[in-house]
């Protein structure tokens, strides 16, 4: 350096040095200042400048990773902006504290935040050389990283860089400010608090901040269990984390580690023998401890994103969804979810066994479990791998539960029939009542028989609208005439439910769906058309459908589904969770009557679920669902403890599911609800409930259960001379079940005969005149 430049540098530094001397109390001690350019005016200006600098450093809470936990305490994901886990000093190994002090500031426990010897040494060196030697104490270093952290939180990258800069006159002025902060900090914090704050704040390479995250990242241990060589490695990384990152630059990291160990030997923190042994050891990096797991890389990615979507709606985490997500990524929150890893594993196994990932048929499947009475979502799964880029068997779309903008819904098919039954019982019908099923008088375009419904029956705002006729068929031959609700339910007779829905009022049935939480994936009500309300042609999510069935299982108590049980701060303080209180949306008798009727799919001779009764006679109700051309198939069912919905169908196209191979099995016919979804539901439920108590649904009482025990006696009405339709209606009106005739002839009488006292629910055969004549002889 030319002599004139060196003189200029000394002059530029002198003012800062004078003020620094004031901080140290050196002026009062009579310290002789360098003579070059030292004037009384310079001293006054330096002292004045120092006094005008702010003296209070506000140490704000550090950004740290949050943790999303399963019910067993295992970690699902750790969202963060900075991979940091703040721990108290008591959970940092003493050898780690010693190593950091040895390499950074061996007089840390002796000075008051500023080291006079270091200041003089650095000043003398910097004045006569091109280098910039630091003299920072650990307290000053802590001040720098706090200022840097605060600048980064403000988004001020220039200020963050300035906080740790050593260059130029402005750098010395910043040093002066940091000196004043350091002295002030030492009057308010103990040495251990300062050291602990520093060790929790500093960057330690490989995207880790603080000693706890670094210890887990590099060595798969907690900071409390660090040994000598591990502690020395971490202490050595701090000064130049990029150059001495143990993963990317292991040789440089090891060399720096050994420098730290040697300093510890020199300062008698460890013996020479311990030091030599530690220096001779390998770095000993161990994979598996890294804690920076985003939802995208999590084992339960779809559930994790569902949790994040739910948290984005929690007011206690911020005013806007953006603020709430920032709180999640930086607030060190502990999110306790309802996710049960055992149940997740069962769902995953059973889905992928029957509907493999990336199958050539492009068929998808998903399942969701909800706890009745709480709404807690315990498990979800689907036959895909999480990916934003797509590809065979990969998607970011959650097939089970709403997750931001990446959610899906599917036509629910006959699983929707439960809402017509609920509405029928709400309107006072008993579980033994009947539906007068219309005859098939028309044909579809393909030639299959159809019953015809008109606006005279569907005449409300959810009716046929401008359409004159609506033709409805069944998946199998079903008789016309009066049919008990349990048979209609068990055999899933479309024409019966079309008649029932028209009599109840289609809009009232749709309102019941909304009341029980069944909506489209957007949250809007099911579209108001008979096809949507009766046959389930509109879409909903597996979660919404499962939760509606869970409401029935919970005696009519509806609970908004949620994945989170509780939220705590890093310090263990409860964070308020805004959860809509569970509410009684149905009377217990309506819920119990509905559950009893939906035993029918398991018990009827032609019940759609007769082959999937749960093991050990465990009580359950449920319903299959299949849409036109088998685009979607379902089974939704519940025990008192658990509700599960299973979907199998097309998420990517509208091709009929017919003549396909899945899971090593060929299915020549259409895929119905009882083909794959129902057996999958049984396996999931049997495995999940194995070893748990068997519980039964209570029986309904009152008018809903009227005649259910067949104790009430009624008189057979005189049907002679009536048309078959008139006779069937007359018998149904008094609680009897008519059988035949199915022609156009007038009725000749019945068996039992008119006037006979019989129990309600008794089958009464209608006879033609010829049959009645023979029967009377």
C-alpha positions in Angstrom: 0.0 0.0 0.0 1.4 3.5 -0.9 2.4 5.5 2.2 -0.1 8.3 1.5 -3.0 5.8 1.2 -2.0 4.2 4.5 -2.0 7.5 6.2 -5.5 8.3 4.8 -6.8 5.0 6.1 -5.4 5.6 9.5 -7.1 9.0 9.6 -10.4 7.6 8.5 -10.3 5.0 11.2 -9.3 7.3 14.0 -12.7 8.8 14.7 -14.2 5.4 15.1 -11.4 4.3 17.3 -11.8 7.3 19.6 -15.5 6.5 20.1 -14.7 2.9 20.7 -12.3 3.9 23.4 -15.1 5.8 25.1 -17.1 2.6 25.1 -14.3 0.7 26.7 -13.7 3.3 29.3 -10.1 3.7 28.0 -10.2 7.5 27.7 -11.1 7.7 31.4 -8.2 5.3 32.2 -5.7 7.7 30.5 -4.9 5.6 27.5 -2.6 7.4 25.1 -4.1 7.6 21.7 -2.1 7.4 18.5 -0.7 10.8 17.7 -1.4 11.0 14.0 -4.3 13.4 13.4 -5.6 13.2 17.0 -7.2 16.5 17.9 -9.6 17.5 20.6 -12.2 18.2 18.0 -11.9 14.7 16.6 -12.4 13.2 20.0 -15.5 15.3 20.7 -17.0 14.4 17.4 -16.3 10.7 18.0 -17.9 10.8 21.5 -20.9 12.7 20.2 -21.4 10.2 17.4 -21.2 7.3 19.8 -23.8 8.9 22.2 -26.2 9.4 19.3 -26.2 5.8 18.2 -29.1 3.5 19.3 -28.2 1.4 22.3 -31.1 -1.1 22.6 -31.0 -4.2 20.5 -34.4 -6.0 20.3 -33.8 -9.7 20.0 -36.9 -11.0 18.2 -38.0 -14.7 18.2 -36.0 -16.7 15.7 -37.5 -18.3 12.7 -37.6 -22.0 13.2 -39.2 -25.0 11.6 -42.6 -26.2 12.6 -43.4 -29.8 13.0 -46.5 -31.7 11.8 -47.0 -34.8 13.9 -49.0 -38.0 13.6 -50.9 -39.3 16.7 -47.9 -41.5 17.7 -45.6 -38.5 17.8 -43.8 -39.3 14.6 -43.0 -36.4 12.3 -45.0 -36.0 9.1 -43.2 -32.9 7.9 -41.2 -29.9 9.1 -42.2 -26.8 7.1 -39.7 -24.0 7.4 -38.1 -20.9 5.8 -35.0 -21.6 7.9 -34.2 -25.1 9.1 -33.8 -24.3 12.7 -34.9 -26.0 16.0 -34.5 -23.7 19.0 -33.3 -25.5 22.1 -32.5 -24.2 25.6 -28.9 -24.1 26.8 -29.5 -27.1 29.0 -30.0 -29.2 25.8 -26.7 -28.2 24.3 -23.7 -30.4 25.2 -21.1 -28.6 27.4 -18.4 -29.7 24.9 -20.3 -27.7 22.2 -20.3 -24.6 24.3 -16.6 -25.0 25.0 -15.7 -25.6 21.4 -17.5 -22.4 20.2 -15.9 -20.3 22.9 -12.4 -21.8 22.2 -12.5 -20.9 18.5 -14.4 -17.7 18.6 -13.7 -15.9 21.9 -11.6 -17.6 24.6 -12.0 -14.6 26.9 -15.8 -14.7 26.5 -16.5 -15.2 30.2 -14.1 -12.5 31.2 -15.0 -9.4 29.2 -18.1 -7.2 29.2 -19.1 -7.7 25.5 -16.0 -5.9 24.1 -12.5 -7.2 24.2 -9.9 -4.4 24.7 -6.9 -6.5 23.7 -8.7 -7.6 20.5 -9.7 -4.1 19.6 -6.1 -2.8 19.9 -4.6 -5.7 18.0 -7.1 -5.4 15.2 -6.7 -1.6 15.0 -2.9 -1.8 14.8 -3.0 -4.6 12.2 -5.6 -2.9 10.0 -3.9 0.4 10.1 -0.6 -0.9 8.6 -1.8 -3.7 6.3 -4.2 -4.4 3.5 -6.1 -7.0 5.6 -9.1 -6.4 7.7 -8.7 -8.2 11.0 -11.8 -8.8 13.1 -11.9 -8.3 16.9 -15.4 -9.4 17.5 -16.4 -11.1 20.7 -19.1 -13.8 20.8 -21.4 -11.1 22.1 -20.6 -8.9 19.1 -21.0 -11.9 16.8 -24.4 -12.6 18.3 -25.4 -8.9 17.7 -24.3 -9.3 14.0 -26.3 -12.4 13.4 -29.4 -11.0 15.2 -29.2 -7.8 13.0 -28.7 -10.0 9.9 -31.7 -12.1 10.9 -33.9 -9.1 11.4 -32.9 -7.7 8.0 -33.7 -10.9 6.3 -37.1 -11.0 7.9 -37.8 -7.6 6.6 -36.7 -8.7 3.1 -33.7 -6.3 3.2 -30.9 -8.3 1.7 -28.6 -5.3 1.5 -28.9 -4.6 5.3 -28.4 -8.3 5.9 -25.1 -8.2 4.0 -24.1 -5.0 5.7 -24.6 -6.5 9.2 -21.7 -8.9 8.6 -19.5 -6.7 6.4 -16.0 -5.8 7.5 -15.0 -3.4 4.7 -14.8 0.3 4.4 -15.3 3.2 6.7 -19.0 2.5 6.9 -18.0 -1.0 8.1 -16.2 0.5 11.1 -19.2 2.7 11.9 -21.4 -0.5 11.9 -18.8 -2.0 14.1 -19.2 0.9 16.5 -22.9 0.4 16.5 -22.5 -3.3 17.2 -20.1 -2.5 20.0 -22.7 -0.4 21.7 -25.3 -3.0 21.2 -23.0 -5.6 22.7 -22.2 -3.6 25.8 -25.9 -3.0 26.3 -26.8 -6.7 25.7 -24.3 -7.8 28.4 -26.2 -5.8 31.0 -29.4 -7.6 30.2 -28.5 -11.1 29.4 -26.3 -13.7 31.1 -23.3 -15.1 29.3 -25.1 -18.4 28.9 -28.1 -16.7 27.4 -25.9 -14.9 24.9 -24.0 -18.1 24.0 -27.2 -20.0 23.8 -28.8 -17.4 21.6 -25.7 -17.4 19.3 -25.7 -21.2 19.0 -29.4 -21.2 18.1 -29.1 -18.4 15.5 -25.9 -19.0 13.5 -25.9 -20.6 10.0 -24.0 -23.9 10.0 -24.1 -24.8 6.4 -26.2 -27.1 4.2 -29.3 -25.0 4.8 -29.3 -25.6 8.6 -29.5 -22.9 11.2 -28.5 -23.4 14.9 -26.8 -26.2 16.6 -29.8 -28.5 17.0 -30.7 -28.7 13.4 -27.0 -29.0 12.4 -26.4 -31.8 14.9 -29.3 -33.8 13.5 -28.4 -32.9 9.9 -24.7 -34.0 10.0 -24.6 -36.6 12.8 -28.2 -37.7 13.4 -27.9 -36.8 17.1 -29.4 -34.1 19.2 -27.2 -31.1 20.3 -27.3 -32.6 23.8 -25.4 -35.7 22.7 -22.6 -34.2 20.6 -19.2 -35.6 21.3 -15.8 -33.7 21.1 -15.1 -34.2 17.4 -18.7 -33.5 16.4 -18.9 -30.3 18.5 -15.6 -29.1 17.1 -16.8 -29.7 13.5 -19.9 -27.6 14.1 -18.0 -24.8 15.9 -15.5 -24.7 13.0 -18.2 -24.4 10.3 -19.6 -21.1 11.7 -16.9 -18.8 10.4 -17.0 -20.0 6.8 -20.0 -22.3 6.4 -19.8 -22.5 2.6 -16.1 -23.4 2.5 -16.2 -25.8 5.5 -19.6 -27.5 4.9 -18.9 -31.1 6.1 -21.1 -32.6 3.3 -19.7 -30.6 0.4 -16.2 -29.9 1.6 -15.3 -32.7 4.0 -11.6 -32.2 3.9 -11.8 -28.5 4.7 -14.3 -29.3 7.4 -12.0 -31.8 9.0 -9.0 -29.5 8.9 -11.0 -26.7 10.5 -12.3 -29.2 13.1 -8.8 -30.0 14.1 -7.9 -26.3 14.5 -10.8 -26.1 16.9 -9.7 -29.2 18.8 -6.1 -27.8 19.1 -7.5 -24.5 20.5 -9.4 -26.5 23.1 -6.2 -28.4 24.0 -4.3 -25.1 24.4 -7.0 -23.7 26.6 -7.0 -26.8 28.7 -10.6 -27.7 27.9 -9.5 -31.2 26.8 -6.3 -33.1 27.4 -3.6 -33.5 24.7 -4.4 -37.2 24.5 -8.1 -36.5 24.0 -7.3 -33.9 21.4 -5.0 -36.2 19.4 -7.5 -39.0 19.5 -10.3 -36.7 18.3 -8.2 -35.2 15.5 -7.3 -38.7 14.2 -11.0 -39.7 14.0 -13.1 -39.4 10.8 -15.8 -36.8 10.4 -18.4 -39.5 11.2 -21.2 -38.0 9.2 -24.5 -40.0 9.5 -27.4 -39.7 7.2 -31.0 -39.9 8.4 -31.2 -37.0 10.8 -32.1 -34.3 8.4 -35.3 -32.7 9.5 -36.1 -30.4 6.6 -39.0 -32.4 5.2 -41.6 -30.5 3.1 -45.0 -31.8 2.4 -44.0 -32.7 -1.2 -41.3 -35.1 0.1 -43.2 -36.4 3.1 -44.4 -40.0 3.3 -47.9 -38.8 3.8 -47.8 -36.0 1.2 -51.5 -35.8 0.4 -52.5 -35.7 4.1 -49.8 -33.1 4.8 -51.1 -30.7 2.1 -54.6 -31.3 3.5 -53.3 -30.1 6.9 -51.7 -27.1 5.3 -54.9 -26.1 3.6 -56.8 -26.4 6.8 -54.2 -24.4 8.7 -54.4 -21.6 6.1 -58.0 -21.0 7.3 -57.1 -20.7 11.0 -57.5 -17.0 12.2 -55.2 -17.6 15.2 -52.2 -18.0 12.8 -52.7 -14.7 11.0 -55.1 -12.3 9.2 -54.6 -13.8 5.8 -53.8 -17.2 4.3 -50.4 -15.9 3.3 -49.6 -14.7 6.9 -50.8 -18.1 8.3 -48.5 -20.0 6.0 -45.6 -17.8 7.0 -46.4 -18.5 10.6 -46.3 -22.2 9.8 -43.0 -21.9 8.1 -41.3 -19.8 10.7 -43.1 -20.0 14.0 -41.8 -23.3 15.4 -45.4 -24.6 15.8 -46.2 -28.1 16.9 -49.2 -29.3 14.8 -50.8 -32.4 16.3 -52.8 -34.1 13.7 -55.3 -37.1 13.8 -53.2 -39.1 11.3 -52.9 -42.7 12.4 -49.9 -44.3 10.7 -51.2 -47.8 11.2 -54.5 -47.0 9.5 -52.7 -45.1 6.7 -50.6 -48.3 6.1 -53.7 -50.4 5.9 -55.4 -48.1 3.4 -52.2 -47.9 1.3 -51.8 -51.6 1.2 -55.3 -52.5 0.3 -55.7 -49.8 -2.3 -52.5 -50.6 -4.1 -53.1 -54.3 -4.0 -56.4 -54.0 -5.9 -55.7 -50.9 -8.0 -51.9 -50.7 -8.5 -50.1 -47.5 -9.0 -49.7 -46.5 -12.6 -51.9 -49.4 -13.8 -52.3 -49.7 -17.6 -56.1 -49.3 -17.3 -55.7 -45.8 -15.9 -58.1 -46.5 -13.0 -57.7 -44.6 -9.7 -58.7 -45.3 -6.2 -58.8 -43.5 -2.9 -60.1 -44.0 0.6 -60.7 -41.9 3.7 -61.4 -42.7 7.4 -63.4 -40.4 9.7 -64.2 -40.8 13.3 -67.9 -40.4 14.0 -68.7 -37.8 16.7 -65.4 -35.8 16.2 -65.0 -35.3 12.5 -61.3 -36.2 12.9 -59.8 -37.5 9.7 -57.6 -40.3 10.7 -56.3 -41.6 7.4 -56.5 -40.9 3.6 -54.8 -42.7 0.8 -54.8 -43.2 -3.0 -53.0 -45.2 -5.6 -50.7 -42.5 -6.8 -47.4 -40.9 -5.8 -47.3 -37.2 -5.0 -45.7 -35.2 -7.8 -46.2 -31.7 -9.3 -44.8 -32.8 -12.6 -47.3 -35.6 -13.3 -46.5 -38.9 -15.1 -47.8 -42.4 -14.8 -49.2 -43.0 -11.4 -48.2 -39.5 -10.2 -50.3 -36.4 -9.4 -50.5 -33.5 -7.0 -54.3 -33.9 -6.9 -55.8 -35.1 -3.6 -58.5 -37.6 -4.5 -59.8 -37.8 -0.9 -59.9 -34.4 0.8 -59.8 -30.8 -0.3 -56.2 -29.4 -0.5 -56.1 -25.9 -1.9 -56.7 -25.8 -5.6 -55.6 -29.4 -6.2 -58.7 -31.3 -5.1 -60.9 -33.7 -7.0 -64.5 -34.9 -6.8 -66.3 -37.8 -8.4 -70.0 -38.7 -9.2 -71.2 -40.4 -6.0 -73.7 -42.8 -7.6 -76.2 -44.7 -5.4 -74.3 -43.9 -2.2 -76.4 -40.7 -2.4 -79.6 -42.7 -1.7 -79.0 -42.4 2.1 -80.2 -38.8 2.0 -83.6 -39.7 0.6 -84.1 -42.2 3.4 -83.0 -39.5 6.0 -85.6 -37.1 4.5 -88.3 -39.8 4.5 -87.8 -40.5 8.2 -87.7 -36.8 8.9 -91.1 -36.4 7.3 -92.5 -39.1 9.5 -92.3 -42.3 7.5 -91.5 -45.4 9.5 -88.7 -47.8 8.6 -91.3 -50.4 7.6 -93.1 -48.1 5.2 -93.3 -48.9 1.5 -92.8 -47.2 -1.8 -95.2 -47.8 -4.7 -92.7 -48.5 -7.4 -93.9 -47.6 -10.9 -94.0 -50.1 -13.7 -91.5 -50.0 -16.6 -93.6 -48.6 -19.5 -90.8 -47.3 -21.7 -87.3 -48.3 -23.0 -84.0 -46.6 -23.2 -82.2 -45.9 -26.4 -80.4 -49.2 -25.9 -83.7 -51.0 -25.4 -83.6 -51.7 -21.7 -86.8 -51.1 -19.7 -87.5 -47.8 -18.0 -90.0 -46.2 -15.7 -91.2 -42.8 -16.8 -91.5 -39.8 -14.3 -93.1 -36.5 -15.2 -93.3 -33.0 -13.8 -96.4 -33.9 -12.0 -94.2 -35.7 -9.5 -91.0 -33.7 -9.8 -92.6 -30.3 -9.6 -90.4 -28.2 -7.3 -87.3 -26.1 -8.2 -85.2 -29.2 -8.2 -87.6 -30.9 -10.6 -87.6 -31.7 -14.3 -87.6 -28.1 -15.4 -88.3 -27.8 -19.1 -88.0 -31.6 -19.5 -91.3 -33.4 -20.0 -90.2 -36.9 -19.0 -87.4 -38.6 -17.1 -86.7 -42.2 -17.8 -85.2 -44.3 -15.0 -84.0 -47.9 -15.1 -82.5 -50.4 -12.7 -79.3 -52.4 -12.7 -81.3 -55.6 -12.3 -85.0 -56.7 -12.7 -87.1 -55.2 -9.9 -90.9 -55.6 -9.5 -93.3 -52.8 -9.7 -95.8 -52.1 -6.9 -95.3 -51.5 -3.2 -91.8 -52.2 -1.9 -90.6 -51.9 1.6 -87.8 -49.3 2.2 -85.3 -51.9 3.4 -85.7 -53.9 0.2 -85.4 -50.8 -2.0 -82.3 -49.8 0.0 -80.7 -53.2 0.0 -81.2 -53.8 -3.7 -80.5 -50.1 -4.6 -83.7 -49.9 -6.7 -83.4 -46.6 -8.7 -87.1 -46.5 -9.7 -88.2 -46.8 -6.0 -85.9 -44.0 -5.0 -87.0 -41.8 -7.9 -90.6 -42.3 -6.7 -89.7 -41.7 -3.1 -87.7 -38.5 -3.9 -90.5 -37.1 -6.0 -93.0 -37.7 -3.2 -90.7 -36.1 -0.6 -89.7 -33.2 -2.7 -86.4 -33.3 -4.5 -85.3 -29.9 -3.1 -86.0 -31.1 0.4 -83.8 -34.2 -0.2 -81.1 -31.9 -1.6 -81.3 -29.6 1.5 -80.8 -32.7 3.7 -77.6 -33.4 1.7 -76.3 -29.9 2.4 -77.3 -30.1 6.0 -75.2 -33.2 6.4 -72.2 -31.7 4.6 -72.5 -33.3 1.2 -71.5 -30.6 -1.3 -69.6 -30.4 -4.6 -65.7 -30.2 -4.2 -66.0 -26.4 -4.4 -68.3 -26.3 -1.4 -71.4 -25.4 -3.5 -74.6 -27.5 -3.0 -75.2 -30.5 -5.2 -76.8 -29.3 -8.5 -80.6 -29.3 -8.4 -81.6 -31.9 -10.9 -83.4 -35.2 -10.2 -80.5 -37.2 -11.8 -78.1 -35.6 -9.3 -80.3 -36.0 -6.3 -81.6 -39.5 -7.0 -78.8 -41.2 -8.9 -75.7 -39.3 -7.7 -74.7 -37.9 -11.1 -73.0 -34.9 -9.5 -69.6 -34.9 -7.9 -68.5 -34.8 -4.3 -65.3 -35.8 -2.4 -64.8 -39.0 -0.6 -64.3 -37.0 2.6 -67.6 -35.2 2.3 -69.5 -38.5 1.7 -67.7 -40.3 4.5 -68.5 -37.5 6.9 -72.2 -37.5 6.0 -72.3 -41.2 6.8 -70.3 -40.5 10.0 -73.1 -38.1 11.0 -75.6 -41.0 10.8 -73.2 -43.2 12.8 -72.9 -40.5 15.5 -76.7 -40.4 16.2 -77.2 -37.4 14.0 -74.4 -35.3 15.4 -72.6 -33.5 12.5 -68.9 -32.5 13.0 -67.0 -30.6 10.4 -64.2 -32.8 9.2 -60.7 -31.7 10.3 -57.2 -33.2 10.3 -55.7 -31.3 13.3 -56.3 -32.0 17.0 -54.3 -29.2 18.5 -51.6 -26.6 17.8 -48.9 -25.5 20.3 -46.0 -23.0 20.2 -42.4 -24.2 20.5 -42.7 -23.4 24.2 -45.7 -25.7 24.6 -48.4 -23.0 24.8 -51.8 -23.9 23.3 -52.7 -22.0 20.2 -56.5 -21.5 19.8 -58.0 -23.7 17.1 -61.2 -22.5 15.4 -63.4 -25.5 15.0 -67.1 -25.3 14.3 -68.8 -27.1 17.2 -70.5 -30.4 16.5 -74.2 -29.9 16.1 -77.3 -32.2 16.2 -78.6 -31.9 12.7 -80.9 -35.0 12.9 -82.9 -36.5 15.7 -81.4 -39.6 17.2 -84.3 -41.7 16.0 -83.9 -40.5 12.4 -80.2 -41.3 12.5 -80.8 -44.7 14.1 -83.6 -45.6 11.7 -81.4 -44.7 8.8 -78.6 -46.8 10.1 -81.0 -49.7 10.6 -82.3 -49.4 7.0 -78.8 -49.3 5.7 -78.1 -52.7 7.2 -80.2 -54.0 4.3 -77.4 -54.0 1.7 -75.6 -56.6 3.9 -78.7 -58.6 4.8 -81.1 -58.6 1.8 -81.1 -61.7 -0.4 -80.1 -59.4 -3.3 -78.3 -56.9 -1.1 -75.5 -55.1 -2.9 -73.1 -55.6 0.0 -74.2 -59.1 1.1 -70.8 -60.6 0.4 -68.8 -58.1 2.4 -70.1 -58.4 6.0 -67.5 -57.5 8.5 -65.6 -60.3 10.3 -67.0 -61.7 13.5 -70.5 -60.3 12.9 -69.4 -56.7 13.7 -72.3 -54.3 13.3 -72.1 -52.0 10.3 -74.3 -50.1 7.8 -73.3 -49.0 4.3 -74.1 -48.5 0.7 -72.6 -49.2 -2.7 -72.6 -46.6 -5.5 -72.1 -46.9 -9.2 -72.5 -44.3 -11.9 -73.5 -44.5 -15.5 -71.0 -46.6 -17.5 -69.2 -47.3 -14.2 -67.1 -44.2 -14.4 -67.1 -44.1 -10.6 -67.8 -46.9 -8.1 -68.1 -46.6 -4.3 -68.6 -48.2 -1.0 -69.2 -46.1 2.1 -69.9 -47.7 5.4 -69.6 -47.3 9.1 -69.4 -48.9 12.5 -70.1 -46.9 15.6 -66.4 -46.2 15.9 -65.2 -45.6 12.3 -66.5 -44.5 8.9 -64.7 -45.3 5.7 -65.4 -44.3 2.1 -63.7 -46.1 -0.8 -63.7 -44.8 -4.4 -62.6 -46.7 -7.5 -63.0 -45.1 -10.9 -61.8 -42.7 -13.5 -60.0 -39.5 -12.5 -58.5 -38.7 -15.9 -61.1 -39.8 -18.5 -64.7 -40.9 -19.0 -64.0 -44.4 -20.3 -66.4 -47.1 -19.0 -64.8 -49.5 -16.5 -65.6 -52.7 -18.2 -63.5 -55.6 -19.4 -60.4 -54.5 -17.6 -57.5 -56.1 -15.6 -56.5 -54.8 -12.2 -54.3 -56.3 -9.6 -53.8 -59.5 -11.5 -57.6 -60.0 -11.9 -59.7 -59.7 -15.0 -63.2 -58.1 -14.7 -65.2 -58.9 -17.8 -68.3 -56.9 -16.8 -68.9 -53.4 -15.5 -67.1 -52.5 -12.3 -69.9 -51.9 -9.8 -69.6 -50.7 -6.2 -69.6 -54.3 -5.0 -66.8 -55.4 -7.4 -63.7 -53.7 -6.0 -64.7 -50.9 -3.7 -66.9 -53.0 -1.3 -64.3 -55.8 -0.8 -61.6 -53.2 -0.3 -63.8 -51.5 2.3 -64.2 -54.8 4.1 -60.5 -55.6 4.2 -59.7 -52.1 5.4 -62.3 -52.2 8.1 -61.5 -55.7 9.3 -57.8 -55.0 9.6 -58.3 -51.6 11.3 -60.9 -52.8 13.8 -59.3 -56.1 14.7 -59.0 -56.3 18.5 -61.2 -53.3 19.2 -64.5 -53.7 21.1 -67.6 -54.7 19.1 -70.3 -52.1 19.3 -73.8 -52.1 17.9 -76.0 -49.2 16.6 -79.0 -48.5 18.9 -82.5 -49.2 17.6 -84.8 -46.3 16.8 -88.0 -45.7 18.8 -91.2 -43.7 18.4 -93.0 -43.3 15.2 -89.9 -44.1 13.1 -89.9 -47.6 14.5 -93.6 -48.0 14.2 -94.5 -51.6 13.3 -90.8 -52.5 13.3 -91.4 -55.2 15.8 -94.7 -56.3 14.0 -96.7 -56.2 17.2 -99.4 -53.8 15.8 -102.4 -55.6 14.2 -104.3 -54.1 11.3 -107.3 -55.2 9.3 -106.8 -56.3 5.7 -108.9 -53.8 3.5 -111.3 -55.0 0.8 -109.5 -54.6 -2.5 -112.0 -56.5 -4.7 -112.7 -54.6 -7.9 -109.7 -52.3 -7.5 -107.0 -51.8 -10.1 -103.7 -53.4 -9.0 -102.2 -49.9 -8.4 -105.2 -48.9 -6.2 -105.1 -52.2 -4.3 -101.4 -51.9 -3.6 -101.8 -48.4 -2.3 -104.7 -49.4 -0.1 -102.6 -52.2 1.5 -99.5 -50.0 1.9 -101.6 -47.3 3.6 -102.3 -49.6 6.5 -98.8 -50.9 6.8 -99.2 -54.2 4.8 -96.9 -55.4 2.1 -98.8 -56.2 -1.2 -97.5 -59.0 -3.5 -98.9 -59.3 -7.1 -100.7 -59.4 -9.5 -98.5 -57.5 -12.0 -101.0 -57.2 -14.8 -103.9 -55.0 -15.8 -106.7 -57.2 -14.5 -109.0 -56.0 -11.8 -108.3 -57.4 -8.4 -110.6 -60.2 -7.3 -109.5 -60.2 -3.6 -106.6 -61.1 -1.4 -105.0 -63.7 0.8 -105.4 -63.2 3.8 -109.0 -62.1 3.0 -110.5 -58.7 3.6 -111.3 -58.1 7.2 -108.7 -60.5 8.6 -106.7 -59.1 11.6 -103.0 -59.5 10.8 -99.7 -57.9 12.1 -98.5 -54.8 10.4 -95.8 -55.7 7.9 -97.5 -58.9 6.8 -97.3 -59.8 3.1 -100.8 -59.8 1.5 -101.1 -61.5 -1.9 -103.4 -59.8 -4.4 -105.4 -62.3 -6.5 -107.1 -62.1 -9.8 -110.9 -62.9 -9.8 -110.1 -66.5 -11.0 -107.4 -67.0 -8.4 -109.7 -65.6 -5.7 -112.5 -67.8 -6.7 -110.3 -70.9 -6.5 -108.8 -69.8 -3.2 -112.3 -69.4 -1.7 -113.6 -72.8 -2.7 
